[in-house]
Structures are given as C-alpha cells and as structure tokens.
C-alpha cells in the first residue's frame, strides 16, 4: 500500500501562534493607546504614568527564566494556554481600575500591568519551542519570521481599532474588549495546539518528514524531572558558550531598535520634526507595515538559501546582517530637511529591522533539547533588558543635548554592534549539545574504574 502524502497540520499550528502573538502585542499596547484618556479621567501625572508603563517590562524580564522552565516541565500547550488566559484576565481587570480610590489607583494599575508582563513571559520562548517542534530546519526561518512579524500586524490592526473604542466608548472598554478576546483565545488554543505525534490532523508521513529534516517532534514527550543542580549547570553552559554570548548580545542590541520605535519614535516626529499628533499617528504606522513585509521576506530568503545548499550559518546570518545594516539608515534623518525623506528613511530602517528578524530562528536552531524553553527564556530575558535601558538612555541623551540627533546615532550604533556580533562573535550556528553534570556516584564509578586499570 502506498504511503499517504504528508498532511500540513503544521500550518494550522503556525496560524494559531501568529494570531495569539497579535493579541499578545495588542494587549501590551492597550495602556499606550488609552494613556492620555486615563491621565485625564483619573488625575494621574506623567511620572506616575511612567511607573505604570515600566511595570510590564520589569515583570516580563523577571518572568523569562521561570516561564521557560515551566514550558520544559509541563509542555507548551498547557503552560501557554494558562499564560494567555492569565494575561487576558489581568488585561480585562484594568477596565475596572476607575472603581478604586484615588490613593490606590496607581498601585493597582502598576500591579495589574506587572501581572500582565509576568503572565506573558512564556509567550515568545513558547513560540520558538513550538516552531522547533513542528517545523523542519529548511522551513523554520519562514515560520519564525511569520510569528515574529505578528508584532507589526498588531500595531496596524489594533491601534486604529483601540483608538476608535477609546473615542466612542471610553478607555475602560479597550481593556474589557481585549481581555475578553484573549480569554476566548485561550480556549481556542487548547483545542488547536498539540505536539506533532498527538495532533489529530497530522498523519505519520508529516511527522516523519518533520523529524527527518531537523524538527524536534519529541520535545513535549514525557521526561524525567531534572535535578535543580542540572538546570543551573545547563544555564552556566549557555552563558559561557561563545556562540550564545554573541546571540545574546545581538538580541539585546536588536531590541534597542524595537523599543525606540515603540516609545520615542512618535515623540521624535512631534517634537523634533514638528508634526501634529494626528499626522504622527498615521506616520508611525508606516514603519510597522514595512517591518512586517521585511520580516516575511527575510524568513523566505533564509529558507531559500538553505534549500540552495548554503550552510545554516550563511542562511541565518545573511538576512540578519543585511537587515541590521539597513536599519542604520535612520541616522540619515539627522541630515534630512523634508518630512517625506524622514518618513522614507524610517520606513526603510524598520524594513531592515523586520528583515533581520531571524534571531528567534537562530534560537530555535541552537536551543538544547533538554531545556529548549529555558534557553528561549534566557535569550528573551537578556534581549528585553533593552526594554528598560533603551528608553532611559535615550531620555538622558535628549535631556543632555536638547535634540534627537545623538539618540538616532545611539540606536543606529546598536544595529551595527548586533551585526558585528553575528559576523565575528557567533561563529558557526549549530544546536548545542549540553554536557551532563557529573554526579557523585558517577565520579566514584569513574575513580574505581581508573583504579582497576592502574592495578592491571
């Protein structure tokens, strides 16, 4: 009997990851969309709002390693579903914040935003883990670029929608609507996501195709619980591995570009370029569109290079380095008089940022099988320290110089350092094989064996 053709259940998995990531980023953006109305209605001053803004970033960084450990311990399906439900619940609860007394509003808001960040911590390590499990190496670049580009789609789709909700029904309804969408999404996740070998829509031919071409189809298979000492030993091996140090440095610098566009870019358009808030809002969405296009194209190029026989290192590094160097075009805004040229340069820079979006693919390609989730959590934790440092550093630069010129140079320099790291520090890209820590029993056995050899 002829073997049936491979099914394509992995594309349904990718669609679900893509949609959930859109909701993920939309929930992060709720506070920024509703921020001005919240200030006006609740009497929150800019300093207090700044603390509320920071709550997500601190919690998100803190939660990365615990989130990655949970993914490895209990599997992507259950942990991610719990994550979606929890962050959505805390998003919804922010819609009730007006019921608190004036003295507790800031504390309550900070706590709820902190919990959203903590609950979202497993999301991107979970995405990388699912892609590593479901997609063969030669498809992984495209799959990763698609889920990574969801962050740009979230801005394009939900920013106008949430703005309309605030305008017509009030800021409270933004949190209630987005929280409700997320809670429904957690239920859909549970009935859609499975490991490759247990998915009802994936036949044995598809599972075999994935496994034979580099997919880790057994990633969520039951395994014995590792000792805490093993986990710390594994983390130590990652932090002392030259390839991973280069990858971590690259991700930290790449995220400096992300958080410039998420925080200071609209302010730059208004204060430095003299645009109206309405015009700045429209202009700010253009880089997001270009970032999405660049992200998908970068993934397609990476996988095309693999199919053409180029090494994994060449296939991943080519779009990464080219995109990062292209991102440096934003420095040209310092010498542009025309707003249209500024917009074009910024759109080109964000296209480059999207095109370089293979860093999570590299994470999927290199993560050790024993701690795929934990490795992704460590990677995301180090990278997202930029969510704290970049806005602060740019603020100090602007305060000291009175303009954005050196701020743009700072962001461009981060792109250059990331490209340098991938070219000269990372070296060959390959999956890490962790060394198992030596136990006391194995040490004794080894010593006894050596004594026996010596007696002979």
Residue, then its C-alpha position, 0 to 999 in steps of 0.5 A: x500500500x502506498x504511503x499517504x502524502x504528508x498532511x500540513x497540520x503544521x500550518x494550522x499550528x503556525x496560524x494559531x501562534x501568529x494570531x495569539x502573538x497579535x493579541x499578545x502585542x495588542x494587549x501590551x499596547x492597550x495602556x499606550x493607546x488609552x494613556x492620555x484618556x486615563x491621565x485625564x479621567x483619573x488625575x494621574x501625572x506623567x511620572x506616575x504614568x511612567x511607573x505604570x508603563x515600566x511595570x510590564x517590562x520589569x515583570x516580563x524580564x523577571x518572568x523569562x527564566x521561570x516561564x521557560x522552565x515551566x514550558x520544559x516541565x509541563x509542555x507548551x500547550x498547557x503552560x501557554x494556554x494558562x499564560x494567555x488566559x492569565x494575561x487576558x484576565x489581568x488585561x480585562x481587570x484594568x477596565x475596572x481600575x476607575x472603581x478604586x480610590x484615588x490613593x490606590x489607583x496607581x498601585x493597582x494599575x502598576x500591579x495589574x500591568x506587572x501581572x500582565x508582563x509576568x503572565x506573558x513571559x512564556x509567550x515568545x520562548x513558547x513560540x520558538x519551542x513550538x516552531x522547533x517542534x513542528x517545523x523542519x530546519x529548511x522551513x523554520x526561518x519562514x515560520x519564525x519570521x511569520x510569528x515574529x512579524x505578528x508584532x507589526x500586524x498588531x500595531x496596524x490592526x489594533x491601534x486604529x481599532x483601540x483608538x476608535x473604542x477609546x473615542x466612542x466608548x471610553x478607555x475602560x472598554x479597550x481593556x474589557x474588549x481585549x481581555x475578553x478576546x484573549x480569554x476566548x483565545x485561550x480556549x481556542x488554543x487548547x483545542x488547536x495546539x498539540x505536539x506533532x505525534x498527538x495532533x489529530x490532523x497530522x498523519x505519520x508521513x508529516x511527522x516523519x518528514x518533520x523529524x527527518x529534516x531537523x524538527x524536534x517532534x519529541x520535545x513535549x514527550x514525557x521526561x524525567x524531572x531534572x535535578x535543580x543542580x542540572x538546570x543551573x549547570x545547563x544555564x552556566x553552559x549557555x552563558x559561557x558558550x561563545x556562540x550564545x554570548x554573541x546571540x545574546x548580545x545581538x538580541x539585546x542590541x536588536x531590541x534597542x531598535x524595537x523599543x525606540x520605535x515603540x516609545x520615542x519614535x512618535x515623540x521624535x516626529x512631534x517634537x523634533x520634526x514638528x508634526x501634529x499628533x494626528x499626522x504622527x499617528x498615521x506616520x508611525x504606522x508606516x514603519x510597522x507595515x514595512x517591518x512586517x513585509x521585511x520580516x516575511x521576506x527575510x524568513x523566505x530568503x533564509x529558507x531559500x538559501x538553505x534549500x540552495x545548499x548554503x550552510x545554516x550559518x550563511x542562511x541565518x546570518x545573511x538576512x540578519x546582517x543585511x537587515x541590521x545594516x539597513x536599519x542604520x539608515x535612520x541616522x540619515x534623518x539627522x541630515x534630512x530637511x523634508x518630512x517625506x525623506x524622514x518618513x522614507x528613511x524610517x520606513x526603510x530602517x524598520x524594513x531592515x529591522x523586520x528583515x533581520x528578524x531571524x534571531x528567534x530562528x537562530x534560537x530555535x536552531x541552537x536551543x538544547x533539547x533538554x531545556x529548549x524553553x529555558x534557553x528561549x527564556x534566557x535569550x528573551x530575558x537578556x534581549x528585553x533588558x533593552x526594554x528598560x535601558x533603551x528608553x532611559x538612555x535615550x531620555x538622558x541623551x535628549x535631556x543632555x543635548x536638547x535634540x534627537x540627533x545623538x539618540x538616532x546615532x545611539x540606536x543606529x550604533x546598536x544595529x551595527x554592534x548586533x551585526x558585528x556580533x553575528x559576523x565575528x562573535x557567533x561563529x558557526x550556528x549549530x544546536x548545542x549539545x549540553x554536557x551532563x553534570x557529573x554526579x557523585x556516584x558517577x565520579x566514584x564509578x569513574x575513580x574505581x574504574x581508573x583504579x582497576x586499570x592502574x592495578x592491571 
